[in-house]
Amino acid sequence: MSGSIDNTIQVWDADTIMGKASVVALESHTASVNSVAISPDGCSIMSGSTDRTVWVWDIKTGKALVTPLQGHTEPVLSVAISVDGKGILSGSEDKSIRMWNVDTGEASGVSFKGHTRTIRSVAISLDRNHIVSGSDDRTIQVWHIETGDASHLNGHSDWAWSVTISSDGKCIVSGSDDKMIQVWDMGTGKALRDPLQGHTGYVLSVAILPDVSRIVSGSGDKTIRVWDMGTGEPLGAPLQGHTNWVNTVAISSDGNNIMSGSYDKTIQVWDMKTGEAVCAPFQGHTRGVLSVAISPDSKHIMSGSSDKTIWVWDLEFLIQHQPLEGSIICFSSNPTHALHSASSFIQDSTNPAPSSGI
């Protein structure tokens, strides 16, 4: 899947390794795509844009499943989807959160307003009872989906960049510009322990292992850290390899690998147990990588960048072969430019890929 400055999202056949990659251009957004999420069954794409809309697509046909979801008055910065695939969550610079019904395209009548500044991150609990949001107003808010009632978690002294909820629904983890990670009790809203400290730069992204045993964090200090969820202690040395801020981290569904994206324009894949990189960095973005996401089967990575594109990478193939260059299912605003390579990015000299538009 790819989102581009040409105002389209494109879906690529990520199973194609040898042969021409197929593409469906989804012409919809009138501005950059800021956030993309995949449904738990891997069948739908959700996208949020600076054009203030959210779209839902059938990944096989490339057709919109509903009309554009409209209501935000400022750019949509974050989208998430419920575990049943029926509810879409969006957070915006307009300081509001909206919950949308996938089947009808209608927004919930419940108001989720309370933050006083930009909302940077949103998450939905697996039981679909609660929403968690992080904001530039330095607070984490926990919302009841049915009533819109909210509780404020105060503890950070700077912007709350990232929030996530444990798979058992008991804990919230947040990362902040104050260089700290907080672990909260979902039920009481109280901090479960002292803040996790060790990063020397902003904590820009946090993730929790599916078995809730570990926390992973990415930071402006260019490192990734792994923490013991029970004790709050760091496990091993920081993972080092990026040459600029680590903006985003994600964990594979089997818990074996960490994915990270950085302002150094690369994506790296790490072994959770050893902390070693499992293959060469993925290179192709022309500006910093701001987000990474993993397909439910853990076979592919999506990456979003400030170059206004999203790429899909074949993770399974890359780990198996550990090439010097990334295996890329690449994007283009023109389907005839769609290329792929088993071991490296090969540019079509007849139909060269377009510039990033920067």
Secondary structure, DSSP 8 states (H G I E B T S, - for coil): -EE-TTSEEEEE-TT--SS---EEEEE--SS-EEEEEE-TTS-EEEEEETTSEEEEEETTT--BSSS-EE--SS-EEEEEE-TTS-EEEEEETTSEEEEEETTT--B-S--EE--SS-EEEEEE-TTSSEEEEEETTSEEEEEETTT--EEEEE--SS-EEEEEE-TTSSEEEEEETTS-EEEEETTT--BSSS-B---SS-EEEEEE-TTSSEEEEEETTSEEEEEETTT--B-SS-EE--SS-EEEEEE-TTSSEEEEEETTSEEEEEETTT--BSS--EE--SS-EEEEEE-TTSSEEEEEETTS-EEEEEHHHHHHH--SS--EE---SSGGG--EESSS----SSS-------
